[in-house]
C-alpha cells in the first residue's frame, strides 16, 4: 500500500530531520575523518529538510492562505510565553539535564563562530517551525480525527486529537513537560485562528528567543 503524497510531503521533511539528528554523532565523526568541521552535520540536516520542503511546496495548500496581520501579534505573545516556560530550571525527571550541545564558538575564530551561530539560529527559527508545524499540527493533529486529514477543518479538531498530538510532540523533546505545553499552545493557535501560519509564527518566535538566550547565556545544552 503506497503512502499518499499528501502524507509524504509532511512526513518526509520531519523524518529526515529526526534520522539525521539520530545520526549526528556518526556524521560528525565522518566529517572529522574527512578533515571537515563536524558542525557541518547540522548544515546537512537542515539542508535536507529545506530540499524536501521545496520539493513538496506545492502540496502545502494550507500555506496558501495568509492570516490577518494582527494574528501575528498573538502568535508572538504565545511564542514568548512558550520560551519562558522552556527555560525554567527543570529537574531531571521533568526532562532537565540534557547533555547534547551545539557550541558555535568551540574551536572557532570569531568570524567563523558568528557564521555557525547564524546558521544554527536561522535553522531553528525559520526551518524547524515550518517543518514541525506541517507535521504535527497540519498532519498528525488532524490525522487523529480522520485519515483523510486535509478534510478536517482546524476548528473542528477534537479534544482527543488536540491532547494526543501534544503528548506525542512532548515525547519528541528532551524537555518533555515544556514540549507538552508548547504542543498545547501551538495546537490551540491552529484551532483558534484556523491558519497554520499562526502556530508557525509562534514556534518561530519561541525558537528565535531561545536561540538568542542560548547565545547570550552560553547555555549550550538547549541547542
N, C-alpha and C positions, 0 to 999 in steps of 0.2 A: 504494500500500500504506500503510495507516494505521499509525501508531505506537501500540502498546498503552498504555493508561493507566498500567499498572504501570511502564513506562519513562518516560513523560512526567512522572509525578509525581516522579521522581528526577532527571530531566534538566533540566526547565524552571527550577527554582529556581537550579540551578548555572549554566545558560546565561544566565539573566537577570543574575546577578551578574557573569559574565565580560564580557558585552556592555556592561553599564553601566560596568564598570571600564575597558574599552577606550575608551568614550566620555566618560570622566571629564573630560578637558581641555575637550572641546567643551561638555559640560553645564555645567561650572564657568564657562566664558566666557558661556554663555547666561544663567546666573543673575546674573552680574555685569552683563550688559546690561540685565537686568530690575531692577537695583539690589537684588539679593538676595545673601546671603552665599554664596560659591561652595562653602563646606563643606557646604551642603545637598545637594550631589551625592552625598555618602556616605549621607545620610539617605534619599534617593530610592532608592539602590541597595539598602540594607538593607531598606527598606520593601517594595520589590518582592519580595524574597526571602521576607520574612515573610508577605506576602499569598499567595504561591504555596504556601508550606508549609502555611498554614492551610487553603487551598482543597483541597489534596490530603491533608490529615492522615489521613483515614480509610483511605487507601491504604497507609500505612506500618505494615503488620501486624507487622513485626519490632520495632516500638517498643512493642508491647502487653505484652511480657514484660520485666519488670524483673530485673536481675541481683542477686546477693547483695550486701548492704551491704559486705562485706569486699572484693568485687571492685573497688569504687571506690578502695580504698586502693592496690591495684596499678596501677589506671589513673592515679592521681595521681602515683605514683612514676615511671611510664613517661612521663607528660606532662612532669614536671620534668626528666627526662633529655633529652627531645627539646628542651626550652627551652635547656638548657645547650649542646647541640650547635648549636643555631640561632644563638647569639650569638658563636660562635667568629669570630675575625677572618680571614675567608676572603679569599684573593687573588681578583682579578677573574676569572681563568679558572675558578674554582670557584663563581662566582656572586656574588662580592663587588662592592662599588661601586655599589649601587643608588642612583639619584638621585631616585626618587619619594618624596614626603614627605606627611605629614599632620601639621601642627603646630597643635594646638588653641589655642596661645597667640598665634599670629601675628595681629596686628591686633585682638585681643580684650581686653576688660576681664577682671579675674579671675573674675567670676561666669560670664560667657559662656564663658571658656576652660574652666572646670570642667565646664560643660554639654557642650561639644564633646568634651572628653576622655572624659566618661562615656558619651556616645553611641558614640564610636569603640570604647571598651573593651567595652561591652555587645555591640555588633555583632560584634566579633572573638571574644569569649569565649562568646557564647550562640547567635548566629545562624549564623555561619560554620561552626563544628564540626558542627552538626546538618545543615546543607545539604551540606557536603562529604562527610561520612561516609555520608549516604544515597546520594550519587552514586558516590563512589569505592569504598567498601567494600561497601555493600549491593548496588549495581548493577554497576559496572564489574568489580570483582574476581570476582564470580560469573559475570558475562556471558562472561568469558574462557573459562570452562568449558562454559557452556551458555546458549543464547539465552533459554530459559525459566529465568532466573536465580533466581527465587523457589524453585525446586525443589532448588537446590544448598544443602546444609547447610554452614554456615561451616567446620566441622571437616574437611570433605571437599574444600575448595578446594585445587586443585593447586598445586604449586610454581611452575609456569609462570604461572598466574593471579596468584599472590601477588607474584612478582617483576615481572611485566609491568605490573600495575596500579600498583605502587610507582614504577616508572620513569616512567609517564605522570603520576603525581602529582608527581614531581620536576620534570617539564617545565613544570608549571603555575606553579612558584615560581621567582623570580629566584635565590634561594639554592638551586640545584638539588641540591647534594650534601646539604644539610640536609633538603631536601624528600624526597630518596630515603630517608634514614634515618628520617624521620618516617613515610613511607608504609609502610616495612617494620615499624616498631614498631606503628602503628595496625592494620595488616593482621594481624600476629601476635596482637594482643589480640583481634581479631574471631574468628580461627581458634581460639584457645585457650579463650576464655570463651563463645564461641558466642552472643554477645549484642551487638547494635550499640551499646547504651548505654555499654559499656565503652570502645571507641575514641572515642566522642563525648565522654565524660568526660575521657579523656586529652588529646584535642585541645583541649578547653575549658581544661584546666589549662595546657597549653603556651601557648595564646594569651593567657590571663589573665596569666600570669607575664611573657610578652613585653611585654604592654601596660604593666604596672606598671614594668617595666625601662625601657621607652622613656620613660615619663613621668618617671622618676627620673633618667635619664641624658641626656635630650634627643636620643637617637639616632633622629631622626625618619625616617631612611631606611628603618627597619624597618616603618614604617607607610605 
